[in-house]
Amino acid sequence: MTSNQTVTAPRRPTGVQRRPEERRGSELLSIGAVLAFLRDDFPEVTISKIRFLEAEGLVEPQRTPSGYRKFGPADLERLAYVLRMQRDHYLPLRVIREHLDAIERGEAPPALPVAEARPGPLEEADRELVAASAAPGGVRLGRAELLAAAGAEERDLAEWESYGLVVAAPDGGYDADTLQIARLVAELGRFGLEPRHLRQVKAAAEREIALVDQVVAPLRRHRNPQTRAHAETTARELATLAVRLHATMVQAGLRVRS
């Protein structure tokens, strides 16, 4: 698909009526049935992923009096559209939401990027660094909130914590950095990388932290408050450079193997 093409609303699943509110409640689908329906086209989708997309406001299933989710045909369409845009065009959820809003208004959504334009490791690292720097520093999430935002189950979080990948603050909450780590660990898990595989990544990060500390420790111990403040700025700059170096090396190594 070229960059000047537009997106039309996704095709409706075969045999499903147009509007979910016109269907009888007994014909609505449970989350398990939705998972089975979607897995033909999206084999990596999970119940956690569907719950995550709901938490992000991409789909709003009905609820029974006892609290069970019930999905109509419009919900299936939205889920399939979101998953397709993520898989085929690597669009972030914010952009996909804009597409869905435009379709609901009867407008043509923005043009899709060229398929070959997926960012490489360096561009992805830059994007993650910008997102992390823009995140509010005082964010505190509870355990349930972290699980919903990361699209994970309790057993996933327990395993991440057992390997030291995700660590709660002393008050039991989780900050914005921890949420980003949880999301990335969850995403890697969809490619078959388990927490035990990521111990090397954690060890590498700890070595980089120690390297940065060697440079900024003298500045942090300085009497001058401005110098101590400069230490934090220097630490962020060094961390950014270290991440960019790592991403560039990965990108170069993958290019050699291609």
C-alpha angles and dihedrals in degrees: 000000000000127000094253094058120102131216125244125201112284119262115268116248113263114267095012120123120237105252124037093211089061091059125086114256091244089061095057116104130243119230089257091055090048090052091052090048095051098042092076089070100021109037093174096058116115137187087252089057092051091049090048092053088050091051089051091053096247093123132019111197122192119257128223118225088262091053102255117146117245120191126204129198093271089055090051090051093051093047092049091048093050093048092047093050090049095047101040103030105020092229118170117241092252091061093043089053089054089052092051092047090052092049091050089053090052092250130129110258120234118286116273121244119253109276092236092054097085108139118251126230093278094052091045090051091051091050093050091049092051091048092049093049091050094051115105110257096219098058113133122183128188121228095263091047092051091050092050094047093047094043091235140134127238091253090055093054092046090054093047090052092048089059093044094244093122120033127185121224119250089265090056094251131118126230131215093269091053091049090053090049091050092050093050093047089050091049092050088050090061087063091053097262108139126202091258088060091054096058088093090055091051091048091050090050091051090052090051090049090053090049092052091046090056090060100042101035093087090050092050091054093051120117094226111090090210091056091049090050089049088056091065092049090049091049091054092048092049091047091051092050092047092052091047091049091050092048092047092051091050091048092049092047093051091048091054090054095048 
